[in-house]
Amino acid sequence: MKYSWRDESAQVKHFYRTLDGKIIGTVWQYVNNNIVWCSKVLDDDFPFTDASEKHLGRFIDQDSAKLSIEKFWQRQDNTLLEEFQSITMR
């Protein structure tokens, strides 16, 4: 398995790459809020900046928030980089 989930608490879950343990996404529920779950991805190398965090949205349940992160990284994994495309096109 390339990615996995790890619980920090009942309100915070981290999506990480199993190869190196790097956290690449987080879902969380605001304190005293029983409905809204938020998700974000971290797509830059350390140190993270404000620009590294990409908020994907607010969701009605934890599963939907987690799925948004999983789909984001699935799309990223299936996208060819411009540099790679130019090398292979030669």
C-alpha positions as CSV (number, residue, x, y, z in Angstrom):
1,M,0.0,0.0,0.0
2,K,1.4,3.4,-1.0
3,Y,-0.7,5.5,1.4
4,S,-2.4,5.0,4.7
5,W,-4.4,6.8,7.4
6,R,-3.3,7.4,11.0
7,D,-5.5,8.8,13.8
8,E,-4.1,11.6,15.9
9,S,-7.3,11.9,17.8
10,A,-11.0,11.3,17.3
11,Q,-11.1,14.7,15.5
12,V,-7.9,14.6,13.5
13,K,-6.7,12.0,10.9
14,H,-3.5,12.2,8.9
15,F,-3.0,10.7,5.4
16,Y,0.7,9.8,4.9
17,R,3.0,8.1,2.4
18,T,4.1,4.7,3.7
19,L,7.4,4.9,2.0
20,D,8.8,7.7,4.1
21,G,6.0,8.5,6.6
22,K,5.5,12.0,5.3
23,I,2.1,13.5,6.1
24,I,0.5,14.6,2.8
25,G,-3.1,15.3,4.0
26,T,-5.2,15.9,7.0
27,V,-8.9,15.9,7.9
28,W,-10.2,17.4,11.0
29,Q,-13.3,18.3,12.8
30,Y,-13.6,21.7,14.6
31,V,-14.0,21.5,18.4
32,N,-17.7,21.6,19.5
33,N,-18.8,20.9,15.9
34,N,-20.5,17.6,15.3
35,I,-21.1,18.0,11.6
36,V,-18.4,19.7,9.5
37,W,-15.2,18.0,8.6
38,C,-12.4,19.9,6.7
39,S,-9.7,18.5,4.5
40,K,-6.4,19.8,3.2
41,V,-3.3,18.5,1.4
42,L,0.3,19.4,1.9
43,D,2.1,19.2,-1.4
44,D,5.5,20.8,-0.9
45,D,8.6,19.7,0.8
46,F,9.5,20.7,4.3
47,P,9.5,23.4,5.6
48,F,5.9,23.9,4.9
49,T,4.6,27.4,4.1
50,D,1.0,28.8,3.9
51,A,1.2,28.1,0.2
52,S,1.9,24.4,0.9
53,E,-1.5,23.9,2.4
54,K,-4.3,23.4,-0.2
55,H,-7.8,23.3,1.4
56,L,-10.1,20.9,-0.4
57,G,-13.3,21.9,1.3
58,R,-15.7,21.2,4.1
59,F,-17.7,18.0,4.2
60,I,-20.7,16.6,6.0
61,D,-18.8,13.5,7.3
62,Q,-15.4,12.1,7.9
63,D,-15.5,9.6,5.0
64,S,-16.2,12.3,2.4
65,A,-13.4,14.4,3.7
66,K,-11.0,11.5,3.6
67,L,-12.1,10.6,0.1
68,S,-11.4,14.1,-1.2
69,I,-7.7,13.7,-0.1
70,E,-7.4,10.2,-1.5
71,K,-8.8,11.3,-4.9
72,F,-6.5,14.3,-4.9
73,W,-3.4,12.1,-4.6
74,Q,-4.8,9.6,-7.0
75,R,-5.1,12.3,-9.6
76,Q,-1.6,13.6,-8.8
77,D,-0.1,10.1,-9.2
78,N,-1.8,9.7,-12.6
79,T,-0.6,13.1,-13.9
80,L,2.6,13.1,-16.0
81,L,5.0,15.9,-15.1
82,E,5.9,18.3,-17.9
83,E,9.6,17.5,-17.6
84,F,8.9,13.7,-17.8
85,Q,6.7,14.3,-20.9
86,S,9.3,16.3,-22.7
87,I,12.0,13.6,-22.0
88,T,9.9,10.7,-23.2
89,M,8.6,12.6,-26.3
90,R,12.1,12.9,-27.8
